[in-house]
């Protein structure tokens, strides 16, 4: 097990190197000059040229890459062109909102979707199953921002129950923190509930057709125990895989929800950095996301051992 | 006791604050990234500058220059020696007094970056500081815009910084944000892309005159101003205002004007001064390297078509035949007949006579900037009707901003035309109107027109000290600019500001977004 983990952690190094090279080159190949953006609308061509030189963008790409890679090896992600603070500090400022939103969304989605999916499989073809399938289609079809605006209109503007926008740090109190996350979390959860519930339903349905389920029923076990202990437990691997992918997707892909609810998270940071051609920030954030993806995948793989004792590393 | 403990626990958990601070929550028009208002011309950095720095002079709502940090000044009969005395009570946020040495150091740095500052410093022989509250400017020759430059209200404003900060290389960003203005910047609460916080500068001594434009008394009636930098979605901004979660939105979308105006508890105000739309030609490349072709394009442009498409709300726009903002001191109709009488047939005839050979016009269109995104569509249609071949290329604004700096041929990533918008004070003088800089490829702003006569007239304008003669020169400058076809003014619009009904006294001069004299009742 230990050697497996060590090998997987080591395997992240070439992945990150490839990501680093690709991101660096792609950014240099896309149109857009950070200096022109920084200088402002009324800046002269000379001022832009001077800023470009100061940023080191006049140097050959190989030299620029060497400087950045050298810093990276020392654990330094560089300094944002745009904000003039370190990329590490920027990421750390934005990590909490994104992690809070992602964690709450996943917990809520799992708590709702897994029982729903299992029940739908248990009552296959019944009204609950049909309702869940209908909800899944809707969950996949309705764009997040549409749902967000509907929730804001009803819950915030008409009922006045929750704030329209913003984020409060957990250090400001658990109440404000939760109040500001409920609507974004509901918005994001819908698609994940639809996804996890469908996968759970399919996996449990398959498990319920297995011989050991018939045996369990023949032994006279109560249906709930059959469903949870034998059906759900044996369907856990695909469900955990989807949840893991969901976590990774959430951390990097919540930009629309963050924008609509004005949450200063990593998604918003990434978009701002791309629009401003803030090369160091884009590079740093994408490397961070890549690392996170690899680690989440590793944790998912390791969790299989827990859910399925037949799996050994 | 139990109740008290429960109350404390509830407060801790739910973050109930008992602070009585008056907080003004503002949604700025953009994100604040650069904190040095001299290093960049970005308007957000300028507005940040107005919060924390003070200025020697300001511009009032009648566009007159008024003293701000300066108490009095004299001008020698030959207009070459200017002596300024600072008013009493000026103090930086760190408690140190503002001295004339701080002023001269700040002006020197600004004079290396700002276009008007650079122009002023071509006249300045030297500056000195005979007393801590007195500084003098010695000019090589008479100059007609000393006060206009020192009191200019928009980017880059000559903000006064401590000498130790102002001595920073003009091409490096400052890292110390000590000012002497009405607010103190809370550096520790600044989170880029999230929020910026300013506290009332309790030691600030405002002038006694009523506030007007960027001049007059800067009284602060709130304890804290918070800029919400994360709230960028326009619908979310409107929702937050209606719900009372924010107090001011600096710039609402035109299509929200009607709905927000009807909203209870919200008021929408038009600024006094408009902003100007403009299309700019690249004078270095065909087909716009010929004045006759540029004039044919001008003749095709009907300002009403642009304004109707882009703004849509009639009460928020007006046609304006001037290259300087209508209502400003140098506005006139001189030379504008070609646009005032624009029609397709005239444009077609002018284009035919110009010898236009069908070279496609690469017109850059920003897809992510609603404020100007429709202008290129209208321009393309009008020019096609006149007989131009137009290659309308869509891109994000930042790509456009980068590409317009290129002087290369179109095949190598160059361009022929783009449209933009200017804040009124940035274009209302022949000196700071960047589109009139006609030094060819040495021109400061993109497009690079070459017109010696125009440059000569601008030089005369800079030297002229008589107001009436300056006005006449400005008319000649405009007439020559229209004859050359430096650019096409497309009319003016007012970007409405929305606020909660309990907010009063907000400066709606349109010069900049500034937050002194605001009251939240």
Interface residues (C-beta under 8 A of the other chain):
Chain A: X31 X32 X33 X36 X37 X38 X39 X40 X41 X42 X43 X44 X45 X46 X47 X48 X50 X51 X54 X80 X82 X83 X84 X85 X90 X93 X94 X149 X152 X153 X156 X157 X160 X163 X164 X165 X166 X167 X168 X172 X173 X174 X175 X176 X177 X259 X260 X261 X262 X263 X264 X268 X269 X272 X275 X276 X277
Chain B: X11 X12 X13 X14 X15 X16 X31 X33 X34 X35 X40 X41 X42 X43 X45 X113 X115 X155 X171 X172 X173 X191 X192 X193 X194 X195 X228 X229 X230 X231 X232 X233 X235 X236 X239 X240 X242 X243 X245 X368 X395 X396 X398 X399 X401 X402 X403 X404 X405 X407 X413 X420 X426 X434 X443 X444 X445 X446
